[in-house]
Amino acid sequence: MKSRALLAGLAAAGLVVTLSGCTLANAITPPVSAQLYPTAADGKASNASIPLPSWVPDDATMIRIKSNTETGDTIMQFTAAAQTIGAPCDASIAGNLPPMQDTWWHQVLPPAEQIVCQDGWHIFISGTSEWNAWKP
């Protein structure tokens, strides 16, 4: 009985050592920030906690953005009038998938030909005014 307790204790200690430092901290509190900006001006302000990319239209509203502060992986959604944003994605990055999820993020992506790229971001529009973007 004592040997089982000793083995369990050693296994637990090994697990703690394995999950120490940043790995343990990231497992408990992932390095992810989220923000909701009412307007593009709010997200482009110098004090914005997660700055918006310059290509986000000035008329964008209800901007949701979530970003991994260590890797830069980001997802974003906003409402703006339909317009042209981005260009066809380079074949080398066309298949990149969103790096994270959230309750507001689309569970199913549109076909690849409906996704465009701009400054490392993948972008698509849902309906006539809901824009979605991610940066791996």
N, C-alpha and C positions, 0 to 999 in steps of 0.2 A: 504494500500500500504506500509506504514511504517512497519507494522508488518511482511509482507513478506520479506522485506529487512533485518529486524532484524533476522528473522528465517534463512534466507540464510547466513547471516554473522555468526550466531552461528554454523550452520552446517559446514561452511568452517573452522571456528576455531577448531571445534571438529575434523575435518579431519586432520588439521595441527598437532594437538596434537597426534592423532593416528599415523601419519606418521613421527613423529619426530625422531631425533637421527639417529641411524644406519639404521633403516628401510627406512627412507627418503633418506639417502645417498646411500643406496644400490639400491633403486628404480631409482635414478637419474644416479648413476655411480656404476653398479654392481662390486663386488670385483673380477673381472675376468682379468687374464693376458693371453696374447697370445704371442707366440714366434715362429720364423722360424729359424731353425739351418741348415746350409748347410751340416754339417757332424756330426756324433756322438761325435767326439772329441770336437766340439764346445758346444754341449749340456751337455757334461760330465765335462767340465772345471769348475774350482772352482768359476769362476765369472758368471756362467750361471744363468740367472734370474729365469728360471724354470728348475731345474736339471733333467736330464733324469734318468730313472731307470737303474740299472746296467745291466739288461738283454737285453737292446737294443744292437743289434750287432754292433761291431766296424765298419763294412762296411756300416752302415745305412747312407742314405743321404736324403736331402729334408724333414727334420723332422718338422712337424707341431705339436704344442702342445698348448693346451688351458686349463687353470686351474682356479678354484675358489680358491682364496687365503685364504678364511676363512674356507671352508669345506674340501679342498683338492681334490674335485671332478675334474677329469681330462679326456680329450680325447686327443688322439695322433695318428698321421699317419706318416709313413716313408717308404722309399724304401730300400730294402736289399735283398740279394740273399736268396732263399728259404732255410730254415734250420729248425731244431726243436727248438721251443721255447715253454715253458710251458708244462703243463700236464692237463688231464681232470679236470674240475672244481669240487669242492666239491658241493654236492647237495644243501647245505644250501645257496650258493651264485650263483649257476648256472643261476638263472633267473634274476639276477640284470641287469638292463638296463643302457645304457649310461646316465650320469647325465646332459649332455648338448648337444647342437647341434652347427653346423657351416656349412657354405656353402660347405666346403670340406669334411664334415663328411657323411658317408653312411646313407641314409634315410631308407634303409631296411637292417636288419642284417641277416647273414646266419643262418641256423638251429643251435640249441644249440650244437649239436654234433660236429660242426665245430669250436666251440669256446673253447679255452683252457685258463688256468689261470696260473699266475706266480706272486708271491709276492703281491697278492691282485688286480692284473690287469686281465682284460678279454682281450683276444687277438685273432684275426683271420687274415687270409691272403686272399687278393683278387687277383686273377690271380696268377702269379708266383713270384711277388716281392713287392706288396703293402701291408704293414702290418698296422693293425688298432688295437688300444687298448684303453680301458677306465678303470678308477678306480673310483668306487663310494665312 
